[in-house]
Structure formats: structure tokens, C-alpha cells
Amino acid sequence: MRWFGFGFNAFEQICVHGKVTEDAGSDVKVTCPTELKSHVETSSCCLKKPGEIRASWSRRASLHLDGDSCVCLAGFVTATSVESCGVSGPKTCGCTDAVISEYHLTLTFPGRVEVWDIQKKESTPKWSMEINTQSDHTLKLPLVPGGYITNKPPFYHSLSPCLKAKSLALGAEHALLLCVTGDVYTWGLGSHGQLGHGGLTSEEEPRAVEALCGMPMSSVATGGWHSVCISAGGDLYVWGWNESGQLGLPSQGVRKALQQNQHTQQGNLGQEVKSSEEELQEVEKLKEFFISIQAFPALLDVTPSCEIKAVSCGSRHTAAVTTTGDLYTWGWGEYGQLGHQTLMSSDEPQRVEFFKEQQLRVVEVVCGTWNTFAAAIKEELSCS
């Protein structure tokens, strides 16, 4: 399995400055999927291919789960752009999962969870807790038995055992919980409709998303201020903020930017260009079709007869993997995080053609705040 990254690269989360190919674009904005390479060639664990990726705004954590499991960090680490393998600071050998943020690295080990302050060179974790690993199903961070871990103190929050949590996604200011029954609960800030209850009010305690009741969900994900989930049948539901088209629904800002770009290109070719006044009138006519906030879950058709098996969200963009191994992205694209080799945003899901051209099948996707990471394997071609 090979991991590729594209989007925001100011801290070398994707590739090292000076080694970016022409196809990948500038050092800061990587617009074409680029295979992740080790920053440090002196450590044996860095030479392994990562099994999983976790990302924040300025950092990437690579989980090596084969043999002696460990975590490698790339990007902004202790005020320098280096890759760390736990030589000093967090001792990651033997960890089973990790979550990275701008300030903390959370690690789980058999029987305990640790939170390290990665902006300081400490020999002990900032916070730790013993956990009972005996449960009915395997939990992944930020869930732990009995509750969940956050990136800001207090680090641990308890959950009602009645919820029987399966997975949890934390947005900028809201949470999305999936139960083993397939029910979805949300709580936190609701000012952008990201809770899916039909209003813009906040919730202090987990509340079931009634619009999804009766439709079991298999996966959940959150962006900065939007939420998505996948049904057991492979359908994708979206709700929350759509300012940059991150819901895949018509966005006034995105459409206007696309129109301006098209007119600029036409003008450069010497073609007739509409006046800005006519353009604004055209946008006003279509205004009723634009959606800035979707407060209820909405079914999103990515492609005809397409089933979704994995989804992830950045701050203002979304990426989904289909059962056929295609990767679709949409939303804010100013740093190339959509992988379409442009810096344009999109309010319509578009397939990332790079993987198809390279005969690669995408199996997993992880969004950082302003970038995207995708795992792919070689496409098996059928003999005719």
C-alpha cells in the first residue's frame, strides 16, 4: 500500500522543500498527488511504509503497525521541520493508535493512553490514564473505553454506556458519534447547522440526529463546521456549512469564483466578456439555488450508482472513496487539496484522475485541515 499527499505543504508534511517535482507544483501548494517519502533515512522505522496516517494543520503522523509499531512525525515539530521517530520526547514503540494536533500527540498502548506536549521536549507525558481494554468491540481514537480523548484539557470526557459508541469524529467545535446500532449523535456548537438537528443552536449533551433514525450508518466524519456520514448501503449524507462547497451542494462563492475564472480565461483569449454588472445579475437570478447552511442531513449523489466506503473531511473540503476504488473530492481547493492539479474550489464531487491514470485503486483517505492523504494499491487488471 502506497500513501500519497496533496495540498498544504508549508511545513513539509507531504514532501521536503527543494525536492518537489514540477508536477507537484510549488513548495507550499502541492496540487498533484505525490507519494510520501521519508524525511529521515537513518532510522529503520522511517523506511517502512506507513500503515495509517493522521494529520493536523502543520503536522503528519505516520503509524507503522507492522512488527515493532511506532509513530513518525513529519512537519512542524518542536519549532523545526524535521521528522521524529521518538528518539527524544514521546516514546511511541508499541503504540496501537495515535492522534496528532497542533499542540499534542495522543497515543494508545495496551492498557493506557498518553498525551504528549509536542511543542516541548519532555521526558514524560503531559497526561496519562490507565484504561480497561476489555470491550465488546475495538475502539479507535479519540474513543477509549468509557469515554473519549480531546486535544485540549480536560483531555478525558466520559460517555454514557447506554450509547454503546463505535466511532467518534471531532470537528472544530462539535462532535459526531456513531453507535453500534448505526444511530448518530451530535453535540457542541451548532451555529453552522453542523449538528444536523434543523437549527443553529448548540447542544451540551449528545442528541440523536432524528432525520437519520431508521437508517443505520457505518461511518462518520467531521470537518471544521460540517458533518458527513455513510449509510450501511453506501449512501453519503452531508450537513452543516457549505461556504466553500464542502457539502457538494451549490455554493454561491464557488460558482462566482468559477465564473470569474472562466471570464478571465475568455478575456485572455480575446473573446467577448460579460460586464461585472451582468455577471452579478446572473448570480442573483440563481441565488435561490445556493445553499450556505444545510441544517438537516441531505443525501449527496456522488456519481450514478456509486457506493461510498470511506470519507474524510478537512476544514472546508471533503474526500470520499468509492467501492470501485475511485477518489472524489470537493470543497475548498486553494492549496491544491482536491488533487485536481488546480487551485480552484468545487461544489461538485469530482474524481481525482491521477489514480486512474496511474492504474491505482484508492483504499483509504485521510484529510488534514488543508491537505489530503490517500492510500492506494495497484489496480488489478482483468484479462480479456
MOQUI-V917938 format. One record per pair of residues at least 24 apart in sequence whose C-alpha atoms are under 10 Angstrom apart, sorted by the first residue. I is the first residue (numbers start at 1). J is the second residue. D is the distance in Angstrom with one decimal. If there is no record, write none. Layout:
i:j:d
I:J:D
I:J:D
This chain:
i:j:d
1:49:7.6
1:50:8.5
1:51:7.9
1:361:9.8
1:362:9.4
1:363:8.7
1:364:9.9
1:375:6.4
1:376:5.7
1:377:5.1
1:378:8.2
2:35:7.1
2:36:7.9
2:49:7.2
2:50:8.1
2:51:9.0
2:360:9.5
2:362:9.4
2:363:9.9
2:374:8.3
2:375:5.5
2:376:5.4
2:377:6.4
2:378:9.0
3:33:9.3
3:34:8.3
3:35:5.8
3:36:5.9
3:37:8.9
3:49:8.0
3:50:7.5
3:51:8.7
3:52:8.7
3:53:8.4
3:62:10.0
3:362:9.5
3:364:9.1
3:365:9.2
3:373:6.7
3:374:5.6
3:375:4.3
3:376:6.4
3:377:9.0
4:32:9.3
4:33:5.6
4:34:5.0
4:35:4.2
4:36:5.5
4:37:9.1
4:355:9.8
4:362:9.9
4:365:9.5
4:372:8.3
4:373:5.5
4:374:5.2
4:375:6.3
4:376:7.8
5:30:8.0
5:31:9.2
5:32:8.2
5:33:5.3
5:34:5.3
5:35:6.4
5:36:6.5
5:337:8.5
5:339:8.7
5:365:9.7
5:366:9.4
5:367:9.4
5:368:9.8
5:371:7.3
5:372:5.7
5:373:4.3
5:374:6.4
5:375:8.9
6:30:5.0
6:31:5.7
6:32:6.0
6:33:5.0
6:34:6.3
6:35:9.0
6:36:9.7
6:335:8.3
6:336:6.4
6:337:5.4
6:338:7.6
6:339:6.1
6:340:9.6
6:341:9.3
6:367:9.8
6:368:9.9
6:370:9.1
6:371:5.8
6:372:5.5
6:373:6.6
6:374:8.8
7:31:5.9
7:32:8.2
7:33:8.5
7:34:9.8
7:333:8.0
7:334:8.3
7:335:4.9
7:336:4.4
7:337:3.7
7:338:7.3
7:339:7.4
7:341:9.8
7:343:9.2
7:367:9.7
7:368:9.0
7:369:9.5
7:370:6.2
7:371:4.1
7:372:6.3
7:373:8.9
8:57:8.3
8:58:8.5
8:333:9.9
8:334:8.8
8:335:5.3
8:336:7.2
8:337:6.9
8:368:8.8
8:369:8.6
8:370:5.5
8:371:5.2
8:372:8.5
9:57:9.5
9:58:8.1
9:59:9.4
9:75:8.4
9:335:8.5
9:336:9.8
9:337:9.9
9:370:8.9
9:371:7.9
10:57:9.8
10:58:7.7
10:59:10.0
10:75:8.3
10:76:9.1
10:81:9.6
11:57:9.2
11:58:5.9
11:59:7.3
11:60:9.6
11:74:8.2
11:75:4.7
11:76:5.5
11:77:9.1
11:80:8.8
11:81:6.1
11:82:9.0
12:39:8.9
12:58:8.4
12:59:8.3
12:60:9.1
12:74:7.0
12:75:5.1
12:76:7.8
12:81:6.8
12:82:8.4
12:83:9.5
13:39:9.5
13:55:8.6
13:56:9.5
13:57:9.1
13:58:6.9
13:59:5.7
13:60:5.6
13:61:9.0
13:73:8.7
13:74:5.4
13:75:4.5
13:76:7.9
13:81:8.7
13:82:9.5
13:83:9.3
13:368:9.9
13:371:9.2
14:38:9.7
14:39:9.6
14:59:9.3
14:60:8.1
14:74:8.1
14:75:8.1
14:371:8.9
14:372:9.4
14:373:8.7
15:39:7.9
15:74:9.2
15:75:9.2
16:74:9.7
16:75:9.2
16:81:9.1
16:82:9.5
17:81:10.0
23:341:8.2
24:336:9.4
24:339:9.8
24:341:8.0
25:336:9.0
25:341:8.2
25:342:9.4
26:335:9.9
28:335:7.7
28:336:9.6
29:334:8.3
29:335:4.9
29:336:6.0
29:337:8.3
29:341:10.0
29:342:9.8
29:343:8.5
29:370:9.9
29:371:9.2
30:335:6.9
30:336:5.8
30:337:7.6
30:338:10.0
30:339:8.3
30:341:8.2
30:342:9.4
30:343:9.5
30:371:8.8
31:333:9.1
31:334:9.4
31:335:7.0
31:336:4.1
31:337:6.7
31:338:7.6
31:339:5.5
31:340:6.7
31:341:4.4
31:342:6.1
31:343:7.2
31:371:9.7
32:336:7.4
32:337:8.7
32:338:8.8
32:339:5.3
32:340:6.7
32:341:5.1
32:342:8.4
32:352:9.3
32:353:10.0
32:354:7.6
33:336:9.3
33:337:9.0
33:338:9.3
33:339:6.0
33:340:8.7
33:341:8.4
33:352:9.0
33:353:10.0
33:354:7.1
33:355:8.3
33:372:8.8
33:373:8.3
33:374:8.4
34:339:9.6
34:354:9.9
34:373:9.3
34:374:9.8
35:373:9.4
35:374:9.3
35:375:9.4
35:376:10.0
36:373:9.0
38:72:9.4
38:74:8.7
38:83:8.1
39:72:9.9
39:73:9.5
39:74:7.4
39:75:9.5
39:81:9.5
39:82:7.1
39:83:5.9
39:84:9.1
40:72:9.9
40:74:9.5
40:82:8.0
40:83:6.2
40:84:8.2
40:85:9.1
41:83:9.9
43:84:9.5
43:85:7.6
43:87:9.7
44:85:9.5
45:69:8.5
45:70:7.5
45:71:8.5
45:72:7.9
45:85:7.4
45:93:9.9
46:70:9.5
46:71:9.0
46:72:6.9
46:73:9.6
46:83:8.7
46:84:8.9
46:85:7.4
50:375:9.6
51:375:9.0
52:97:9.1
52:98:9.5
52:364:9.0
52:365:9.6
52:366:8.9
52:373:9.9
52:374:9.8
52:375:8.5
53:98:9.1
53:99:9.3
53:100:9.8
53:364:9.7
53:365:8.8
53:366:6.9
53:367:9.3
53:368:9.6
53:373:7.5
53:374:8.9
53:375:9.0
54:97:9.6
54:98:7.4
54:99:6.2
54:100:6.4
54:101:9.2
54:366:7.0
54:367:8.3
54:368:7.6
54:373:8.9
55:99:7.8
55:100:6.2
55:101:7.5
55:102:9.6
55:314:9.7
55:366:7.6
55:367:6.9
55:368:4.7
55:369:7.5
55:370:9.6
55:371:8.6
55:372:8.7
55:373:8.5
56:99:8.8
56:100:6.1
56:101:5.2
56:102:6.5
56:103:9.8
56:314:9.2
56:367:8.6
56:368:5.2
56:369:5.9
56:370:8.5
56:371:9.0
57:100:9.5
57:101:7.6
57:102:6.9
57:314:9.4
57:315:9.2
57:367:9.9
57:368:6.2
57:369:5.0
57:370:6.5
57:371:8.1
58:100:9.8
58:101:8.4
58:102:6.9
58:368:8.7
58:369:8.5
58:370:9.1
58:371:9.8
59:83:9.8
59:100:7.4
59:101:7.5
59:102:7.4
59:368:8.6
59:369:9.9
60:99:9.6
60:100:7.3
60:101:9.0
60:368:8.2
60:373:9.7
61:98:7.8
61:99:7.7
61:100:6.5
61:101:9.6
61:105:8.9
62:98:8.9
62:100:9.9
63:92:9.6
63:95:8.9
63:96:8.5
63:97:7.4
63:98:7.5
63:99:9.9
64:93:9.5
64:94:9.8
64:95:9.3
64:96:9.3
64:97:9.7
65:93:9.7
65:94:8.6
65:95:8.3
65:96:7.3
65:97:8.8
67:94:9.1
68:92:9.8
68:93:6.4
68:94:6.2
68:95:8.9
69:93:5.6
69:94:5.0
69:95:6.1
69:96:7.1
69:97:9.4
70:94:6.1
70:95:6.0
70:96:8.1
70:97:9.0
70:98:9.5
70:107:9.8
71:95:7.8
71:96:9.4
71:97:8.7
71:98:7.7
71:105:10.0
71:107:9.0
73:100:8.9
73:105:9.6
76:102:8.7
76:118:9.7
76:119:9.3
77:102:9.3
77:103:9.7
77:118:6.9
77:119:6.9
77:120:9.4
78:103:9.8
78:117:9.6
78:118:6.4
78:119:4.8
78:120:6.4
78:121:7.5
79:118:9.6
79:119:7.3
79:120:9.3
88:121:7.2
88:122:8.2
88:123:7.6
89:116:8.2
89:117:8.9
89:118:7.7
89:119:9.9
89:120:8.1
89:121:5.4
89:122:5.5
89:123:5.5
89:124:7.6
89:125:8.6
90:114:9.2
90:115:9.0
90:116:6.5
90:117:8.7
90:118:8.0
90:121:8.6
90:122:7.8
90:123:7.1
90:124:7.5
90:125:7.3
91:116:9.6
91:123:8.6
91:124:9.0
91:125:9.3
96:140:9.0
96:141:9.7
97:139:9.8
97:140:7.0
97:141:6.7
97:142:9.3
98:140:8.8
98:141:6.9
98:142:8.6
99:140:9.8
99:141:6.9
99:142:7.4
99:149:9.5
99:150:9.4
99:151:8.6
100:151:8.3
101:150:9.7
101:151:6.7
101:152:9.5
102:151:8.7
103:151:7.6
103:152:8.5
104:150:9.6
104:151:6.3
104:152:8.2
105:151:8.1
106:141:8.5
106:142:8.7
106:149:8.3
106:150:8.8
106:151:7.8
106:155:9.7
107:141:8.6
107:142:9.8
108:140:9.0
108:141:7.9
108:142:9.7
108:144:8.8
109:133:9.6
112:144:9.5
113:141:9.8
113:144:8.4
113:149:9.0
114:149:9.9
114:155:9.9
115:149:9.1
115:150:9.6
115:151:8.3
115:152:9.9
115:155:8.2
127:153:9.3
127:154:9.6
127:155:7.9
127:156:9.7
128:155:9.3
128:156:9.7
129:155:10.0
129:156:8.9
136:164:9.3
136:166:9.9
137:164:9.7
137:165:9.5
137:166:7.7
137:180:9.1
138:166:8.1
138:167:9.6
139:165:8.5
139:166:6.7
139:167:7.0
139:168:9.4
140:166:8.4
140:167:6.9
140:168:8.3
141:167:8.1
141:168:7.7
141:169:9.0
142:167:8.1
142:168:6.5
142:169:7.5
142:170:8.1
143:167:6.6
143:168:6.2
143:169:9.0
143:177:9.5
144:168:10.0
159:205:9.6
159:206:8.9
160:206:9.4
163:206:9.2
166:218:9.3
166:219:9.1
167:218:9.4
167:219:7.6
167:220:7.5
167:221:9.5
168:219:9.1
168:220:7.3
168:221:7.9
168:222:9.3
169:219:9.5
169:220:6.6
169:221:5.4
169:222:5.8
169:223:8.9
169:227:9.1
169:228:10.0
169:312:9.8
169:313:9.9
170:220:9.9
170:221:7.9
170:222:6.2
170:223:8.1
170:224:8.9
170:227:9.7
171:221:8.3
171:222:5.1
171:223:5.3
171:224:5.2
171:225:6.6
171:226:7.8
171:227:8.1
171:313:9.0
171:314:9.2
171:315:8.4
172:222:8.4
172:223:7.1
172:224:4.7
172:225:6.5
172:226:9.3
172:315:8.1
173:202:10.0
173:222:10.0
173:223:9.6
173:224:7.4
173:225:7.4
174:202:8.9
174:203:9.0
174:204:9.9
174:222:8.3
174:223:9.3
174:224:8.5
174:225:7.7
174:226:9.1
174:227:9.2
175:206:8.5
175:221:9.2
175:222:7.6
175:227:9.0
176:206:8.6
176:207:9.7
176:208:9.9
176:209:9.7
176:220:6.9
176:221:7.2
176:222:7.0
176:227:7.6
176:228:9.0
176:229:9.3
177:206:8.1
177:207:9.5
177:208:9.2
177:219:9.4
177:220:7.4
177:221:9.1
178:208:9.9
178:216:9.5
178:217:7.4
178:218:7.8
178:219:7.0
178:220:6.6
178:221:9.7
178:229:9.1
179:216:9.3
179:217:8.6
179:218:9.1
179:219:9.7
180:216:9.2
180:217:9.1
180:218:8.7
181:214:10.0
181:215:9.9
181:216:6.9
181:217:8.3
181:218:9.3
182:212:9.3
182:213:8.7
182:214:8.7
182:215:7.4
182:216:4.1
182:217:4.5
182:218:6.3
182:219:8.6
182:231:8.3
182:232:8.1
183:208:7.1
183:209:7.8
183:210:9.0
183:212:7.4
183:213:6.5
183:214:8.0
183:215:7.7
183:216:6.0
183:217:6.5
183:218:9.1
184:208:5.8
184:209:5.8
184:210:8.5
184:211:9.8
184:212:7.4
184:213:8.0
184:215:9.7
184:216:8.5
184:217:7.3
184:218:9.7
184:219:9.4
184:220:8.2
184:229:8.7
185:209:5.7
185:210:9.0
185:212:9.8
186:227:9.6
189:225:8.8
190:225:8.5
190:226:9.8
190:240:8.5
190:295:8.9
191:225:8.6
191:240:8.8
191:241:9.0
191:293:9.4
191:295:9.5
192:224:10.0
192:225:6.3
192:226:7.6
192:239:9.1
192:240:5.4
192:241:5.2
192:242:8.8
192:243:9.9
192:292:8.8
192:293:6.1
192:294:8.0
192:295:7.4
193:225:8.0
193:226:7.7
193:227:9.1
193:239:6.8
193:240:4.3
193:241:6.6
193:242:9.8
193:292:9.9
193:293:6.2
193:294:6.1
193:295:4.1
193:296:7.4
193:297:9.5
194:222:8.7
194:223:9.2
194:224:9.1
194:225:5.7
194:226:4.9
194:227:5.8
194:228:9.2
194:238:9.1
194:239:5.9
194:240:3.8
194:241:6.7
194:293:8.5
194:294:7.9
194:295:6.6
194:296:8.5
194:297:9.2
195:225:9.1
195:226:8.2
195:227:7.6
195:239:7.8
195:240:7.1
195:294:10.0
195:295:7.4
195:296:8.2
195:297:9.1
196:226:9.3
196:227:8.1
196:228:9.8
196:238:8.8
196:239:6.1
196:240:6.9
196:294:8.0
196:295:5.2
196:296:4.6
196:297:5.8
196:298:9.4
197:239:9.6
197:295:6.5
197:296:6.0
197:297:8.4
198:239:9.6
198:240:9.7
198:294:8.1
198:295:4.5
198:296:4.9
198:297:8.6
199:294:9.4
199:295:5.9
199:296:8.1
200:240:9.4
200:293:9.4
200:295:7.3
209:296:8.8
209:297:8.6
210:296:9.4
210:297:9.6
211:296:7.1
211:297:6.8
211:298:9.3
212:237:9.0
212:296:9.4
212:297:7.5
212:298:9.8
218:309:8.8
218:310:9.4
219:309:8.4
219:310:7.4
219:311:7.8
219:312:9.8
220:310:9.0
220:311:7.7
220:312:8.3
220:313:9.8
221:310:9.4
221:311:6.7
221:312:5.7
221:313:6.3
221:314:9.5
221:318:9.4
222:311:9.5
222:312:7.3
222:313:5.7
222:314:7.8
222:315:8.6
222:316:10.0
222:318:9.1
223:312:7.9
223:313:4.6
223:314:5.0
223:315:4.9
223:316:6.5
223:317:7.4
223:318:7.7
223:367:8.9
223:368:9.4
223:369:8.1
224:313:8.0
224:314:6.8
224:315:4.3
224:316:6.4
224:317:9.0
224:369:8.0
225:293:9.9
225:313:9.9
225:314:9.6
225:315:7.3
225:316:7.7
226:293:9.2
226:294:9.0
226:295:9.7
226:313:8.2
226:314:9.4
226:315:8.4
226:316:7.9
226:317:9.2
226:318:9.4
227:297:8.7
227:312:9.6
227:313:8.0
227:318:9.6
228:297:8.2
228:298:9.3
228:299:9.8
228:300:9.8
228:311:7.8
228:312:8.2
228:313:8.1
228:318:8.8
229:297:9.1
229:299:9.8
229:308:9.8
229:310:9.2
229:311:7.7
229:312:9.3
230:299:9.9
230:307:9.2
230:308:6.9
230:309:7.4
230:310:7.6
230:311:7.7
230:320:9.8
231:307:9.6
231:308:8.6
231:309:9.2
232:307:9.9
232:308:9.6
232:309:9.2
233:307:7.4
233:308:8.5
233:309:9.2
234:305:10.0
234:306:7.9
234:307:4.5
234:308:4.7
234:309:6.2
234:310:9.0
234:322:8.5
234:323:8.5
235:299:7.2
235:300:7.6
235:301:7.8
235:302:9.0
235:305:9.8
235:306:8.2
235:307:6.2
235:308:6.2
235:309:8.8
236:297:9.5
236:298:8.3
236:299:5.9
236:300:5.6
236:301:7.3
236:302:8.1
236:306:9.9
236:307:8.3
236:308:6.7
236:309:9.3
236:310:9.7
236:311:8.8
236:320:9.1
237:296:9.5
237:297:5.7
237:298:5.3
237:299:4.6
237:300:5.8
237:301:9.0
238:294:8.0
238:295:9.4
238:296:8.2
238:297:5.3
238:298:5.3
238:299:6.6
238:300:6.8
239:293:7.7
239:294:5.0
239:295:5.9
239:296:5.9
239:297:4.8
239:298:6.3
239:299:9.1
239:300:9.9
240:292:8.5
240:293:5.6
240:294:5.0
240:295:5.7
240:296:7.8
240:297:8.2
240:298:9.8
241:291:8.7
241:292:6.1
241:293:4.7
241:294:6.5
241:295:8.3
241:316:8.5
242:290:9.3
242:291:6.5
242:292:4.8
242:293:5.7
242:294:7.2
242:316:8.1
242:317:9.4
242:331:8.1
242:332:9.8
242:347:8.4
243:290:9.7
243:291:8.0
243:292:5.3
243:293:7.6
243:316:8.1
243:331:8.6
243:332:8.8
243:347:9.3
244:292:8.6
244:315:10.0
244:316:6.3
244:317:7.5
244:330:8.8
244:331:5.2
244:332:5.1
244:333:8.7
244:345:7.0
244:346:7.5
244:347:7.0
245:290:9.9
245:291:8.7
245:292:8.4
245:316:7.9
245:317:7.5
245:318:9.1
245:330:6.8
245:331:4.4
245:332:6.8
245:333:9.9
245:345:7.5
245:346:6.0
245:347:3.9
245:348:7.3
245:349:9.4
246:313:8.5
246:314:8.9
246:315:8.8
246:316:5.5
246:317:4.7
246:318:5.8
246:319:9.2
246:329:8.9
246:330:5.9
246:331:3.8
246:332:6.7
246:333:9.9
246:345:9.1
246:346:8.0
246:347:6.5
246:348:8.7
246:349:9.2
247:291:9.3
247:292:9.5
247:293:9.3
247:294:8.4
247:298:9.0
247:300:8.1
247:313:9.9
247:316:8.8
247:317:7.9
247:318:7.4
247:330:7.7
247:331:7.1
247:346:9.9
247:347:7.2
247:348:8.5
247:349:9.1
248:291:9.9
248:300:7.2
248:301:8.9
248:302:8.4
248:317:9.1
248:318:8.4
248:329:8.9
248:330:6.2
248:331:6.9
248:346:7.7
248:347:4.6
248:348:4.8
248:349:6.0
248:350:9.6
249:289:9.3
249:290:7.7
249:291:6.6
249:292:8.7
249:293:9.8
249:294:9.0
249:298:9.3
249:300:8.0
249:330:9.6
249:331:9.3
249:346:9.4
249:347:5.7
249:348:6.7
249:349:9.2
250:286:9.9
250:287:9.6
250:289:6.8
250:290:5.0
250:291:5.8
250:292:8.3
250:346:9.2
250:347:5.8
250:348:7.6
251:287:9.3
251:289:8.5
251:290:5.2
251:291:5.8
251:292:6.4
251:293:9.7
251:331:9.3
251:346:8.6
251:347:6.1
251:348:9.4
252:283:7.6
252:284:9.3
252:286:8.6
252:287:7.1
252:288:9.7
252:289:8.6
252:290:5.6
252:291:7.5
252:292:7.7
252:347:9.3
253:283:9.8
253:290:9.1
253:292:9.1
253:345:9.4
253:346:9.9
253:347:9.5
254:331:8.5
254:332:8.4
254:344:8.6
254:345:6.2
254:346:6.3
254:347:6.6
254:348:9.9
255:283:8.3
255:286:10.0
255:290:9.2
255:345:9.0
255:346:8.2
255:347:7.9
256:280:8.5
256:282:9.7
256:283:7.1
257:344:8.3
257:345:8.3
257:346:9.7
258:344:7.7
258:345:8.1
258:346:8.4
259:283:9.4
261:344:9.0
300:348:9.8
300:349:9.3
301:348:9.7
301:349:8.7
302:328:7.8
302:329:9.6
302:348:8.1
302:349:5.9
302:350:8.1
302:351:9.3
303:328:9.4
303:349:8.2
303:350:9.0
303:351:9.4
309:363:8.8
309:364:8.8
310:363:8.1
310:364:6.6
310:365:7.0
310:366:9.3
311:364:8.2
311:365:6.7
311:366:7.9
311:367:8.9
312:364:9.2
312:365:6.4
312:366:5.6
312:367:5.6
312:368:8.9
312:372:8.9
312:373:9.8
313:365:9.3
313:366:7.6
313:367:5.4
313:368:7.6
313:369:8.0
313:370:9.6
313:371:9.7
313:372:8.8
314:366:8.5
314:367:5.0
314:368:5.4
314:369:4.5
314:370:6.1
314:371:7.1
314:372:7.7
315:367:8.6
315:368:7.7
315:369:4.8
315:370:6.4
315:371:9.1
316:345:9.9
316:369:7.8
316:370:7.8
317:345:8.8
317:346:9.0
317:347:9.4
317:367:8.3
317:368:9.6
317:369:8.5
317:370:7.9
317:371:8.8
317:372:9.2
318:349:8.8
318:365:10.0
318:366:9.6
318:367:7.6
318:372:9.0
319:349:8.5
319:350:9.6
319:351:9.7
319:352:9.8
319:364:9.9
319:365:7.0
319:366:8.0
319:367:7.3
319:372:7.9
319:373:9.6
319:374:9.3
320:349:8.9
320:351:9.5
320:362:9.8
320:364:8.6
320:365:7.1
320:366:9.3
320:367:10.0
320:374:10.0
321:351:9.6
321:361:9.6
321:362:6.8
321:363:6.9
321:364:6.8
321:365:7.0
321:374:9.2
322:361:9.8
322:362:8.3
322:363:8.5
322:364:9.6
323:361:9.8
323:362:9.2
323:363:8.5
324:361:7.7
324:362:8.5
324:363:9.1
325:355:9.1
325:356:9.0
325:360:8.1
325:361:4.6
325:362:4.7
325:363:6.1
325:364:8.9
325:376:8.4
325:377:9.2
325:379:8.7
326:351:6.8
326:352:7.5
326:353:8.5
326:355:7.7
326:356:7.5
326:360:8.8
326:361:6.6
326:362:5.9
326:363:8.4
326:376:9.8
327:351:5.7
327:352:5.7
327:353:8.3
327:354:9.5
327:355:7.9
327:356:9.2
327:361:8.6
327:362:6.4
327:363:8.8
327:364:8.9
327:365:8.2
327:374:8.3
327:376:9.8
328:352:5.9
328:353:9.1
329:372:9.3
332:370:8.6
333:370:8.4
333:371:9.0
334:370:8.7
335:370:7.0
335:371:7.4
336:370:8.6
336:371:7.6
336:372:9.0
337:367:8.7
337:368:9.1
337:369:9.4
337:370:6.3
337:371:4.6
337:372:5.6
337:373:9.0
338:370:9.5
338:371:7.9
338:372:7.4
339:371:9.2
339:372:8.1
339:373:9.8
355:379:9.4
